[in-house]
Every structure is written in structure tokens, then in C-alpha cells.
Amino acid sequence: MARFSVLDLAPVREGGSIPEAYRNTADLAQHSERWGYTRFWLAEHHNMPGIASAATSVLIGHVAGQTSTIRVGSGGIMLPNHAALAIAEQFGTLDALYPGRIDLGVGRAPGSDSLTSQALRYNTKEEDFPRQVSELLAFLAPVREGQRLKAYPGAGSNVPVWLLGSTTYGAELAAALGLPFAFASHFAPALLLDAIHAYRSGFQPSTYLDKPYVAAGVPLVAAESNDEAQRLATSALQRHLKLIRGEPILVPPPVDSMDGRWSEPEQFLVQSRLAAAVIGGPDTVQRKLAQFLDQTKADELIFVSDLYDHRRRLRSFEIAAEAMKG
């Protein structure tokens, strides 16, 4: 059976607040643990009203402290925003606090707009990313003889490092380094199959992993019926529409219809971003997930379900867990 996990961005709803979002994140993690989810990941984004997971490692510590067995980590840390040493220290600290439960997924996108990238001192040189990943792996490995610069804490922790991507670039680098790979098909599904093929065909066994391991992001809206799920999904549609327009992406309440709310080009863009979405009642969700797994042969699915009402969001993840177990 494929594993199943959660990607959470600490979404803030319209009329809500950041503290409410953090309470909901911790509550979702606790429920996910009980429902059998493997890991609970949080992602780094900046200057995005509606996403409260900017201080990702801080929030990971909060969630890990509110749970006991589920793995908690980043999906991901945008490594070019940071010094590899600082990230190794942060995640070495988390691993010392919550041993054996911390994941470190890293990506190379800025997780923000160009203005914010400049404020973060984002390193835009694509060729530097493999070096940054190698530095990070070295800082988390046992200290070598004569090594002068050490991550303390961090050295020797061997926190599992994942590479994330939405193109074949990350897939090829993950394959070359022998690392697990997670594809961002929850918002960029176009190259999913190409990336999986590139990763599996080029994979080199390593000290980290002896065979390929692929996780794929899945936008999820599960409810008691197909009609209810389609209505609840309009929150995600509106949110992606706001993102395309450059507007704050606070989670809006669902609407009865998207008619008149978007132009044809906008509708095409939003639906393209959500082409991998699984939306429906329990039977539909189970059928669509089975089809997705048959198509991708993914080892793990990572669900994203940003609904306006927290109780319905919990139910969405519960239905997905039941479907995966079935």
C-alpha cells in the first residue's frame, strides 16, 4: 500500500487570523497522526497573505511538539534563501528535540516574488543549488577528520533530506544524489510523469537510499457527496485565481458557481494548475486515487486540502485516509 501524507501551508481564511491558522495546523496534525498519515510537512512561502508558514522550522517544532509519532518536516525549505549551515543547525536542533521524526525537504524556488527574493538575499544562480545541497548533506553527516566548520547541533544527525521539484531538474538531481524525490503536482502537474521517469531511470543508489522513492502532491477535496465536494472545491479555485491575479490568497468561503468570476484564460490556467486534483465523495475519491497510483506508481501521496471550514477540511483528510487504506 502506498503511504499517504499531508502538506500544510498554515492557510489563513478570510475573516480568520494567523493564530487560528496555527491552532488548526496543530489540530490537523494530531488528527492526521490518528488516521495513519506518515508525515506532516510545512512549506516555506513569503509575502503571501493567506499562507502563514514563512518561519517553517519554527512551525515544524510547534507541530512536532503537539504530536508524538507522525514525521514532521519541510515540503519544503527553499534552500537558496538560506545558508546551508543555518538550515543544518535548525534541523539538527529539531532532530535532537524530536529524534527520528524530522524530514528536511528542500527546493530551489524562492517561495516568493522577486522583491521578496531580493530581501531574502535569494541566490539566483541555478548552478549553485547542487553545491548548496551537497553542503547541507555534508553538514548533517558525521564530522570528518580535520573538518573545521561543523553544524552543532546537526552534525551526525543524518536528518533525511528530500529534493522537491516541479520540473525534471529536481528529479535528475535527486536521482544523481540518490535522494528521495517529491514532485509538486499539487500545483504544477504538467511534467509529473516526465519527472518520475527521469528520476527512476537515472537513480543512483547511495548511502541515503538504495532504490528510488517518489512522492507526488495531490490537491484534495473530499466530502460526503460529489456535489458537496465540487462546491467546497470553489474555495481552492478562487484561491488559485487570486494567486494568478497577484491578490492576497486568504482562503475564501465556497460559492455555488464560478460563472462570471473568471475569464476563459484564467479558468484554463487555474484548471491546469489543479489538473491532478481529486474531488468527490468517498467512492469517487477512492477510485480517482487508485487511478492516480496506477498511472504514477508513486510510493507516497502528499495531500493538500485548503478548505474554508476547518471541520470540513478535517473530514476531507479523513476520507482520503480511509480511501488509501481501502
SVG drawing of the C-alpha trace seen along z (x, -y; Angstrom):
<svg xmlns="http://www.w3.org/2000/svg" viewBox="-25 -44 68 46">
<polyline fill="none" stroke="black" stroke-width="0.4" points="0.0,0.0 1.3,-3.5 2.0,-5.8 0.0,-9.0 0.9,-12.3 -0.2,-15.9 1.3,-19.1 0.0,-22.1 0.7,-25.8 -1.0,-27.1 -3.7,-28.6 -5.4,-31.7 -9.1,-32.1 -10.9,-35.2 -12.2,-36.6 -9.7,-34.4 -6.3,-35.1 -2.8,-33.7 -3.2,-32.3 -6.3,-30.5 -4.4,-29.1 -1.7,-27.7 -4.3,-26.1 -5.9,-24.5 -2.5,-23.3 -1.7,-21.6 -5.2,-20.1 -4.9,-18.7 -1.5,-17.2 -3.0,-15.5 -5.9,-14.1 -3.6,-13.0 -1.5,-11.1 -4.5,-9.2 -5.7,-8.5 -2.4,-6.8 -0.7,-9.6 3.0,-9.0 4.3,-12.6 3.1,-16.2 5.0,-18.7 5.0,-22.5 6.3,-24.8 8.2,-28.0 6.4,-30.9 7.0,-34.6 5.0,-37.8 1.8,-35.8 -1.1,-37.0 -3.1,-33.7 0.0,-31.5 1.4,-31.6 4.2,-29.1 7.0,-31.5 9.1,-30.6 8.9,-27.0 11.4,-25.4 9.7,-27.2 6.3,-25.9 7.7,-22.4 8.9,-22.5 5.5,-23.5 3.7,-20.8 6.2,-18.1 5.7,-19.2 1.9,-18.8 2.2,-15.2 4.1,-12.1 4.6,-9.7 4.0,-11.3 7.0,-12.5 7.1,-16.3 9.2,-18.3 9.5,-20.7 7.9,-20.4 10.0,-22.4 12.7,-24.8 13.8,-27.0 17.5,-26.4 18.7,-29.4 17.1,-31.7 19.4,-30.4 22.9,-29.4 23.2,-25.6 24.9,-25.7 22.0,-27.6 19.5,-25.0 21.6,-22.1 21.7,-23.7 17.9,-24.3 17.1,-20.8 19.8,-19.3 18.1,-21.1 14.7,-19.7 16.1,-16.2 17.6,-16.5 14.2,-17.6 12.2,-15.0 14.6,-12.2 13.7,-10.1 10.7,-12.2 12.1,-15.1 12.3,-15.4 14.1,-18.1 12.7,-18.6 14.5,-21.3 13.7,-23.2 15.3,-25.8 12.4,-28.2 12.3,-31.4 8.9,-30.7 8.0,-34.4 8.0,-37.2 11.1,-39.0 11.0,-41.8 10.9,-39.4 13.6,-37.3 15.9,-40.3 15.0,-41.0 15.9,-37.4 19.2,-37.6 17.9,-34.8 20.8,-33.2 19.5,-33.1 22.4,-31.1 20.9,-27.8 24.3,-26.1 24.8,-26.9 21.9,-24.7 23.6,-21.3 26.6,-22.8 24.2,-24.0 22.6,-20.6 26.0,-18.9 27.0,-21.3 23.8,-20.6 24.3,-16.9 27.9,-17.3 26.9,-19.4 24.3,-16.7 26.8,-13.8 29.2,-12.7 32.1,-15.1 35.2,-14.2 38.7,-14.2 40.1,-17.7 36.7,-19.3 36.8,-22.9 33.3,-24.1 30.6,-22.0 26.9,-22.2 26.4,-22.0 23.8,-20.7 23.3,-18.9 26.5,-17.0 25.9,-13.3 22.1,-13.7 21.6,-12.4 18.2,-14.0 16.6,-12.6 16.9,-15.1 14.4,-15.2 14.6,-17.1 11.4,-18.8 10.6,-19.9 8.0,-20.8 10.2,-20.0 12.7,-17.4 15.6,-19.4 15.0,-18.4 14.2,-14.9 17.5,-14.5 19.5,-16.0 17.7,-13.8 18.5,-10.7 22.2,-11.7 22.5,-12.1 20.4,-9.1 17.8,-11.1 14.0,-10.7 12.1,-13.0 8.8,-14.8 7.0,-16.3 4.8,-19.4 1.9,-18.0 -0.5,-19.7 0.1,-23.0 2.3,-22.1 1.2,-18.7 2.2,-19.1 5.6,-17.4 4.8,-14.8 5.2,-11.7 8.3,-13.1 9.9,-13.9 9.1,-10.5 10.6,-8.8 13.8,-10.9 14.2,-10.2 13.7,-6.5 15.7,-5.9 18.6,-8.0 18.6,-6.9 22.0,-6.1 21.9,-4.1 23.5,-6.0 24.1,-5.9 20.8,-7.6 18.6,-5.4 19.1,-2.1 16.2,-2.5 14.1,-5.3 11.4,-6.7 8.8,-9.1 6.1,-11.2 3.5,-13.2 1.4,-16.1 -2.4,-15.7 -4.9,-18.6 -7.8,-17.0 -11.4,-18.0 -13.3,-15.0 -16.8,-15.3 -19.9,-13.2 -21.0,-13.6 -19.7,-14.6 -21.9,-17.7 -20.7,-18.9 -17.1,-18.3 -17.5,-20.3 -18.9,-23.2 -16.2,-23.1 -13.6,-23.0 -14.6,-26.5 -12.5,-27.8 -9.4,-26.3 -10.4,-27.6 -10.9,-31.1 -7.6,-31.0 -5.6,-29.9 -7.4,-32.6 -6.3,-35.2 -2.7,-33.9 -2.7,-34.3 -4.0,-37.8 -1.4,-38.7 -4.0,-39.2 -3.9,-38.1 -4.7,-34.4 -6.7,-34.2 -9.0,-31.1 -12.4,-32.3 -15.7,-30.7 -17.1,-28.4 -19.6,-29.6 -22.3,-27.9 -20.7,-28.7 -17.6,-30.1 -19.5,-31.6 -18.7,-35.2 -15.8,-35.1 -13.0,-34.3 -12.2,-34.8 -11.7,-31.9 -7.9,-32.2 -8.0,-32.4 -10.2,-29.4 -7.7,-27.5 -4.8,-28.5 -6.5,-27.6 -7.7,-24.2 -4.3,-23.5 -2.7,-24.1 -5.3,-21.7 -5.3,-19.0 -4.2,-16.4 -7.0,-17.3 -9.1,-14.5 -12.5,-15.9 -15.6,-14.0 -17.4,-11.8 -15.7,-8.7 -16.3,-6.3 -15.1,-8.9 -12.0,-9.7 -11.1,-6.1 -11.5,-5.5 -9.5,-8.6 -6.7,-7.8 -6.4,-4.3 -6.2,-5.7 -3.5,-8.2 -1.5,-5.5 -1.8,-3.2 -0.7,-6.0 2.3,-7.2 3.3,-4.2 4.1,-6.7 5.4,-5.4 3.6,-8.1 0.9,-10.6 1.0,-14.0 -2.4,-15.6 -3.2,-19.4 -6.7,-20.3 -7.2,-24.0 -10.9,-24.4 -12.6,-27.3 -14.2,-25.4 -11.8,-23.6 -14.2,-20.8 -14.8,-20.1 -11.1,-20.2 -10.5,-17.6 -13.2,-15.4 -11.5,-15.8 -8.3,-14.3 -10.2,-11.6 -12.0,-10.4 -8.6,-10.3 -7.1,-8.2 -10.0,-5.8 -9.7,-5.6 -6.0,-4.9 -6.4,-2.1 -9.1,-0.7"/>
</svg>
